[in-house]
């Protein structure tokens, strides 16, 4: 169970031409975690996490490597 979302980041990798999204969160006991996946995605769990992050006012950070 996720208590709150802590970060939202999209990273574009130039070496392999992929884009990944990372959602940081913590559980009810305060333990941190990260869920990551390809972006864009059709994965409903990842889409729900992104929607929740946006509702909670987490700013999307974008970076390139």
N, CA and C atoms as an extended XYZ file, in Angstrom:
195
Properties=species:S:1:pos:R:3:atomname:S:1:resname:S:1:resid:I:1 pbc="F F F"
N         0.840       -1.170        0.000 N   UNK     1
C         0.000        0.000        0.000 CA  UNK     1
C         0.892        1.243        0.000 C   UNK     1
N         0.508        2.231       -0.767 N   UNK     2
C         1.265        3.473       -0.870 CA  UNK     2
C         0.563        4.552       -0.067 C   UNK     2
N         1.297        5.136        0.868 N   UNK     3
C         0.729        6.203        1.687 CA  UNK     3
C         0.748        7.528        0.946 C   UNK     3
N         1.903        7.841        0.323 N   UNK     4
C         1.986        9.091       -0.430 CA  UNK     4
C         3.030        8.982       -1.528 C   UNK     4
N         2.830        9.775       -2.553 N   UNK     5
C         3.773        9.877       -3.663 CA  UNK     5
C         4.793       10.951       -3.288 C   UNK     5
N         6.068       10.689       -3.547 N   UNK     6
C         7.110       11.640       -3.176 CA  UNK     6
C         7.810       12.285       -4.365 C   UNK     6
N         7.780       11.630       -5.540 N   UNK     7
C         8.453       12.209       -6.706 CA  UNK     7
C         7.902       11.605       -7.996 C   UNK     7
N         8.100       12.343       -9.074 N   UNK     8
C         7.669       11.896      -10.398 CA  UNK     8
C         8.710       12.389      -11.398 C   UNK     8
N         9.341       11.449      -12.125 N   UNK     9
C        10.435       11.814      -13.015 CA  UNK     9
C        10.367       11.011      -14.311 C   UNK     9
N        10.595       11.698      -15.423 N   UNK    10
C        10.735       11.047      -16.723 CA  UNK    10
C        12.173       11.241      -17.165 C   UNK    10
N        12.823       10.156      -17.551 N   UNK    11
C        14.216       10.211      -18.006 CA  UNK    11
C        14.304        9.657      -19.418 C   UNK    11
N        14.920       10.442      -20.287 N   UNK    12
C        15.163       10.010      -21.664 CA  UNK    12
C        16.626        9.617      -21.787 C   UNK    12
N        16.872        8.382      -22.215 N   UNK    13
C        18.224        7.854      -22.347 CA  UNK    13
C        18.643        7.893      -23.809 C   UNK    13
N        19.713        8.647      -24.103 N   UNK    14
C        20.158        8.786      -25.493 CA  UNK    14
C        20.911        7.557      -25.984 C   UNK    14
N        21.536        6.816      -25.088 N   UNK    15
C        22.340        5.665      -25.518 CA  UNK    15
C        21.494        4.533      -26.094 C   UNK    15
N        20.293        4.334      -25.565 N   UNK    16
C        19.446        3.259      -26.091 CA  UNK    16
C        18.079        3.753      -26.572 C   UNK    16
N        17.908        5.072      -26.622 N   UNK    17
C        16.698        5.708      -27.166 CA  UNK    17
C        15.409        5.256      -26.473 C   UNK    17
N        15.475        5.126      -25.162 N   UNK    18
C        14.286        4.770      -24.400 CA  UNK    18
C        13.906        5.916      -23.471 C   UNK    18
N        12.674        5.875      -23.043 N   UNK    19
C        12.177        6.833      -22.062 CA  UNK    19
C        11.522        6.036      -20.947 C   UNK    19
N        11.891        6.364      -19.710 N   UNK    20
C        11.341        5.653      -18.543 CA  UNK    20
C        10.753        6.661      -17.575 C   UNK    20
N         9.759        6.208      -16.860 N   UNK    21
C         9.150        7.033      -15.824 CA  UNK    21
C         9.416        6.384      -14.469 C   UNK    21
N         9.659        7.218      -13.478 N   UNK    22
C         9.947        6.763      -12.123 CA  UNK    22
C         9.006        7.486      -11.164 C   UNK    22
N         8.294        6.723      -10.353 N   UNK    23
C         7.404        7.291       -9.348 CA  UNK    23
C         7.932        6.881       -7.977 C   UNK    23
N         8.334        7.871       -7.192 N   UNK    24
C         8.800        7.613       -5.835 CA  UNK    24
C         7.632        7.676       -4.874 C   UNK    24
N         7.665        6.842       -3.841 N   UNK    25
C         6.559        6.784       -2.897 CA  UNK    25
C         7.056        6.277       -1.551 C   UNK    25
N         6.192        6.353       -0.553 N   UNK    26
C         6.499        5.717        0.730 CA  UNK    26
C         5.257        4.989        1.215 C   UNK    26
N         5.481        3.926        1.972 N   UNK    27
C         4.376        3.115        2.479 CA  UNK    27
C         3.906        3.669        3.825 C   UNK    27
N         2.867        3.090        4.414 N   UNK    28
C         2.349        3.602        5.683 CA  UNK    28
C         3.363        3.617        6.829 C   UNK    28
N         4.414        2.807        6.732 N   UNK    29
C         5.447        2.798        7.773 CA  UNK    29
C         6.593        3.763        7.455 C   UNK    29
N         6.460        4.526        6.360 N   UNK    30
C         7.475        5.496        5.991 CA  UNK    30
C         8.622        4.947        5.168 C   UNK    30
N         8.537        3.683        4.764 N   UNK    31
C         9.589        3.078        3.956 CA  UNK    31
C         9.457        3.540        2.508 C   UNK    31
N        10.565        3.986        1.896 N   UNK    32
C        10.495        4.483        0.517 CA  UNK    32
C        10.512        3.357       -0.506 C   UNK    32
N        10.000        3.675       -1.681 N   UNK    33
C        10.032        2.746       -2.798 CA  UNK    33
C         9.955        3.515       -4.103 C   UNK    33
N        10.252        2.844       -5.192 N   UNK    34
C        10.168        3.439       -6.529 CA  UNK    34
C         9.531        2.421       -7.458 C   UNK    34
N         8.595        2.893       -8.254 N   UNK    35
C         8.021        2.085       -9.318 CA  UNK    35
C         8.489        2.706      -10.626 C   UNK    35
N         9.022        1.893      -11.530 N   UNK    36
C         9.584        2.396      -12.786 CA  UNK    36
C         9.044        1.590      -13.953 C   UNK    36
N         9.004        2.241      -15.114 N   UNK    37
C         8.569        1.540      -16.305 CA  UNK    37
C         8.809        2.352      -17.558 C   UNK    37
N         8.606        1.713      -18.697 N   UNK    38
C         8.738        2.395      -19.985 CA  UNK    38
C         7.670        3.482      -20.092 C   UNK    38
N         7.998        4.536      -20.839 N   UNK    39
C         7.049        5.631      -21.031 CA  UNK    39
C         7.065        6.017      -22.494 C   UNK    39
N         5.921        6.197      -23.137 N   UNK    40
C         4.570        6.063      -22.582 CA  UNK    40
C         4.216        4.602      -22.320 C   UNK    40
N         3.167        4.419      -21.535 N   UNK    41
C         2.768        3.076      -21.131 CA  UNK    41
C         1.259        2.906      -21.207 C   UNK    41
N         0.840        1.657      -21.265 N   UNK    42
C        -0.572        1.322      -21.139 CA  UNK    42
C        -0.817        0.571      -19.832 C   UNK    42
N         0.246        0.434      -19.017 N   UNK    43
C         0.152       -0.263      -17.739 CA  UNK    43
C        -0.757        0.534      -16.800 C   UNK    43
N        -1.877       -0.037      -16.421 N   UNK    44
C        -2.874        0.693      -15.631 CA  UNK    44
C        -2.363        1.069      -14.244 C   UNK    44
N        -1.515        0.238      -13.645 N   UNK    45
C        -0.960        0.563      -12.327 CA  UNK    45
C        -0.076        1.808      -12.420 C   UNK    45
N         0.802        1.849      -13.418 N   UNK    46
C         1.681        3.004      -13.581 CA  UNK    46
C         0.877        4.257      -13.901 C   UNK    46
N        -0.113        4.134      -14.763 N   UNK    47
C        -0.952        5.290      -15.096 CA  UNK    47
C        -1.688        5.814      -13.866 C   UNK    47
N        -2.144        4.917      -13.007 N   UNK    48
C        -2.819        5.332      -11.775 CA  UNK    48
C        -1.853        6.060      -10.851 C   UNK    48
N        -0.604        5.593      -10.760 N   UNK    49
C         0.386        6.280       -9.930 CA  UNK    49
C         0.678        7.680      -10.465 C   UNK    49
N         0.805        7.819      -11.778 N   UNK    50
C         1.055        9.122      -12.378 CA  UNK    50
C        -0.131       10.058      -12.123 C   UNK    50
N        -1.343        9.559      -12.305 N   UNK    51
C        -2.536       10.366      -12.026 CA  UNK    51
C        -2.567       10.814      -10.571 C   UNK    51
N        -2.256        9.911       -9.676 N   UNK    52
C        -2.245       10.251       -8.246 CA  UNK    52
C        -1.188       11.308       -7.947 C   UNK    52
N        -0.001       11.153       -8.516 N   UNK    53
C         1.057       12.141       -8.302 CA  UNK    53
C         0.596       13.520       -8.760 C   UNK    53
N        -0.040       13.591       -9.911 N   UNK    54
C        -0.534       14.866      -10.420 CA  UNK    54
C        -1.620       15.438       -9.505 C   UNK    54
N        -2.518       14.591       -9.026 N   UNK    55
C        -3.567       15.067       -8.102 CA  UNK    55
C        -2.976       15.589       -6.802 C   UNK    55
N        -1.871       14.968       -6.364 N   UNK    56
C        -1.242       15.371       -5.114 CA  UNK    56
C        -0.278       16.546       -5.295 C   UNK    56
N        -0.189       17.066       -6.517 N   UNK    57
C         0.627       18.245       -6.769 CA  UNK    57
C         2.118       17.985       -6.880 C   UNK    57
N         2.493       16.750       -7.194 N   UNK    58
C         3.904       16.416       -7.358 CA  UNK    58
C         4.357       16.915       -8.729 C   UNK    58
N         5.394       17.715       -8.748 N   UNK    59
C         5.896       18.282       -9.988 CA  UNK    59
C         6.664       17.235      -10.792 C   UNK    59
N         6.362       17.164      -12.071 N   UNK    60
C         7.044       16.249      -12.977 CA  UNK    60
C         8.411       16.824      -13.321 C   UNK    60
N         9.453       16.055      -13.069 N   UNK    61
C        10.815       16.441      -13.444 CA  UNK    61
C        11.198       15.657      -14.684 C   UNK    61
N        11.815       16.334      -15.628 N   UNK    62
C        12.290       15.661      -16.831 CA  UNK    62
C        13.799       15.805      -16.912 C   UNK    62
N        14.452       14.724      -17.324 N   UNK    63
C        15.897       14.766      -17.492 CA  UNK    63
C        16.308       13.900      -18.657 C   UNK    63
N        17.485       14.168      -19.172 N   UNK    64
C        18.029       13.392      -20.288 CA  UNK    64
C        19.422       12.917      -19.921 C   UNK    64
N        19.737       11.708      -20.349 N   UNK    65
C        21.050       11.115      -20.092 CA  UNK    65
C        21.675       10.712      -21.386 C   UNK    65
